Amino acid sequence: MVRLALPSVASQLVNILYTIIDRIFIGHIPGVGADALTGVGVCLPIIMLISSFAAFTGAGGAPLASIALGSGNKRQANIILRNSMILLGIFAILLMALFYVFKEDLLLLFGASPHTLPYGVSYLSMYLLGTFFVMAYLGLTPFLLAQGDSRFTLVAITTGAVLHIVLDVVFIFGMDMGIVGAGLASVVSQGVSALLTCVFLFRKNSAFTFERRWINPQLSLMGSILALGSAPFAMQATESLIVIVLNGTLQAYGGDVYVGTFTVLQSVFQLIFAPSNGFNQGVQPIVSYNYGAGNIPRVKQTIKRMIATTFSVVCVCTLLVIYFRGAVAQLFTEDPELVSLVVKTAPYFYLGIIVFGIQMAIQSSFVGLGQSKFSITVALMRKIVLLIPLALIFPHFFGVTGVYIAEPVSDITSVLFCTTLFALNIKRILKTPPPAATQTKQ
């Protein structure tokens, strides 16, 4: 578990820096840090949507390519990669054009005010120039993992993240470019990560080869890629919807400073989950492999340890964040009003996360056992059924505080639902042989 999880944990932690580094530096821009941070916060739904379309293609094409490689059909694997790259290019063009034309209207819809809108527009205009880089980097990384190249993935991610930190300092403060410099740092660093990903993907001895005749779309194959990637796409796209609803509600009931608090709280939220997400992704193959091999005792043992580890890590990290919430807030901004509000709202916003590690491990176990329908059901229960409606309803009774209270109520209720669903179905799932095992016995 440790050997498989460590590279995945490292990748998750480094990758999350892409979304946090900008916010930390932007929050400390002299004189305008708090407003600029809020402006970037309302850009998050668009950034998340771009990432979700990359997952739409990458998470759908990579497993198909891996299956083809496993059967010894490298030609088919390359055809799948080729069609995936075409889809990534199409999505990049459409998304960049759509978001650029309607950026002001969308940012106002997502919680910007006339005061913070210029910062959001400046950052997003620069960020959108790198849409191709983002799509290539996020959409092609799964193909590296499909051939077991976790080391190359980590190198590409780490190089981009380190460069991002350096360029943020140079552009934002050294060259006094402000929020535009933050966007430019993202474009350049993600461009380098995309370039390294392509170099590693088509390196000598790779399972994939670069060919001149790339424009050879197969609509049926593209349909299969998108069908398989629909679940990861839905999971990430709904995260964007949550940010839209919460930002809009906070703006309506509180104003810019409350939108700024959510930017800080959401950033730390992602950082808390990064190690456990990486751990679960690394350990998940152990569950799948032993389930396919019929080694049910090992499956049970792995799931128990995964739940215990994820719960412990998330619980400890959350308690530390709550205790040191003042220092955490100051990491993002020096604005006293924003820091004070983060200190006030963090305890009840993060309350439900203390137990949320249980759900994370159970969802990963469902996926590892081939029960993706249960995993999606649990995710949609928290996001669509609980969090979004409660974030819209609670403010009518509790004012702007109701938006923050909706988070722990949704988290705790979702954990109870997930645990009950797992307890009622796990024995039946483990008694049912997976399709591959059934075919082997026959």
PyMOL commands that set and color helices and strands:
alter all, ss='L'
color gray80, all
select helices_A, chain A and resi 2-26+33-41+44-70+74-101+103-109+117-128+131-146+150-174+178-201+219-228+230-253+256-292+296-323+325-332+336-349+351-368+372-393+395-398+401-431+435-441
alter helices_A, ss='H'
color red, helices_A
deselect
rebuild
show_as cartoon
